[in-house]
Amino acid sequence: MSRRAALLALPAAALLALVPTTASAYPGPGRVTGSVVTHDPTMIRTASGQYQLYATGGGVSSKTSADRTAFAAGADAFGSRPAWWSRYSSVPEAWAPDISYHGGKYLMYYSVSSFGSNTSAIGLAGSTTGQPGSWSDYGIVHASNASSDHNAIDPNLFVDDDGKWWLSFGSWWTGIKMIRLDPSTGKQHASDTARRSLASRPTGTKAVEAPYIVKRNGYYYLFASYDTCCAGTSSTYKVKVGRATSVTGPYRDRDGVSMMNNGGTPVLESHGSVIGPGGQSIMKDVDGDLIVYHYYDGNDNGTSKLGINLLNWSSGWPVAY
């Protein structure tokens, strides 16, 4: 029996006992080869069975894979970068894309900013194929500035069972936010302009970002990245999760602590040469849910690499394996 099959056969209580209590107990990433240097990856499987991955950098960098193991670098999503990007980044480049497929079209939310700034904007693009160079930019969805209490980066689209669209986003400041979207435009809903709060760290470091929401077994699960990113082998990034019975929260961890009060159950942390895993997205594939993320390789001078693990939900909480 494979390790995966053995884990799936375990009762929930036994699986919970496998949740790591020490850093060394976390599972390593699954095997990936080829072009694996990446940051803040999001991935989808197209109708042809090809894996299409987009990530931070340039005009949104891309990779493809036929088997989820061997990855090849591709062209940027945008053949030419939208002019409005220069208002938020002097480079300019885009960060932390989020790809999904709705209504016969691939959609990509992404952010434009500069490091440590909350003068930022979230953009939206669409494509009928999802391939690099095919994306049409639809402009700004939400923006923040130096007087804002939040940061408009790291977007994630969630479509509820009743057809309501929600966008979560945020980094540092007062934490993770959510707005309701109009499905006909992909932009903020005209009759619901509330900006909701999902997760924050009111004391100590403000370091929580990169939200991603999925619904499993009647619960909404909010994944987020905590602590310090982008510092190579000095990174302390980690992934935590909370769950709620409503998409707007409140989200609580396994111990009942609110994610609005620094709560969060660990999913991935540094272990061995895998340092600072985070910038995660969740992808439903033919063999189960994947957590797709980056980490800093302690055996390669802290180079940012692609990590992929499967998730088991049988305990009621996601366990990477």
Residue, then its C-alpha position, 0 to 999 in steps of 0.5 A: m500500500s502506498r503512503r497516500a493510500a495508507l493515510l487515506a485509510l486512517p480514521a480521523a483521530a489517527l490522522l490528527a495525531l499525525v499533525p506535526t508537533t515539531a518542525s522536522a516532522y513536516p513532509g517535504p515537497g513532492r518531486v518537481t523538476g525542470s523550471v522550479v524557481t518560483h514565488d507565490p504560485t497559482m496553478i490550474r489544470t486546463a481542459s487539455g490536461q496541461y498544468q498552467l502555473y502563474a507566479t510573481g514576477g515580470g508581466v506575471s511569469s508562467k510555467t507549464s507541466a504535462d504531469r505535475t512533475a516536470f515544469a517548463a518556463g513559459a512567456d509572461a501572461f501579458g505580452s505588454r504590461p498595462a499602463w496603469w501598473s506604473r502608478y503602483s510600481s516603478v518596475p513595473e511588475a505584477w505579484a501573487p496572481d490567482i487563476s480560476y475558470h468561470g463562465g467559460k473563461y479563465l480569470m486572473y486576479y493579481s496585484v501591483s505594488s512595491f515592497g513594504s508599500n500599501t500604495s497598491a492595486i489589484g487587477l483583473a484579466g481574462s483569457t479564453t485559453g489561459q495561455p501566456g500572451s492571451w490575457s486581456d486586462y480589465g483594469i483595477v478591481h481595488a486599490s489602497n494608498a498610504s492613508s489606508d489601513h490595509n494593503a490591496i495585494d495577494p487577491n483570491l477569488f472564491v465563488d460560493d455555492d449560491g453563485k456569490w463572488w468574494l475576493s479576499f486579499g491583504s498583507w500586513w497592516t490590519g490584515i486580511k480583508m474581503i469584498r463582494l464582487d459582481p459576477s458580471t464584471g468581476k469587480q466590486h458589487a455596486s450594492d455591497t461595498a463593505r470591506r470585511s475583516l477576516a484575519s489580523r494580528p492586533t499585537g506584535t508583528k502584523a505579518v499575515e498575508a496571502p489569503y486563500i479560501v476553499k469550502r470542504n465538508g460544509y466549512y469554509y477554510l481560510f489559509a494564510s501566510y504568516d511571519t517573514c517572507c522574501a528573506g532567503t534562508s532567514s525567512t520565517y514564513k509559514v502557512k496556517v488555517g482557520r475555518a468558519t461556517s460562513v464565508t465572511g467568518p469568523y474564522r477560528d483555528r482548531d483550538g477555537v482562537s479567532m484568526m482576528n486575534n492571531g489564531g491559525t492552525p499550522v499547515l506547513e512550517s520550515h523543516g530541514s532545507v525547506i525554509g519559509p514555505g508560503g505564498q500558497s494556493i489550493m488546487k483541486d486535482v484528480d487525485g485530491d487537493l494540492i497545496v501549491y507554494h514556494y519555499y527557500d531551499g537551504n541547500d541552494n543558497g535560499t533560492s525560491k522553489l516550487g513546492i507541491n503537497l497533497l492535503n488530507w481533510s478526513s480529520g476536519w482540518p487540512v493535513a499536508y502529506 
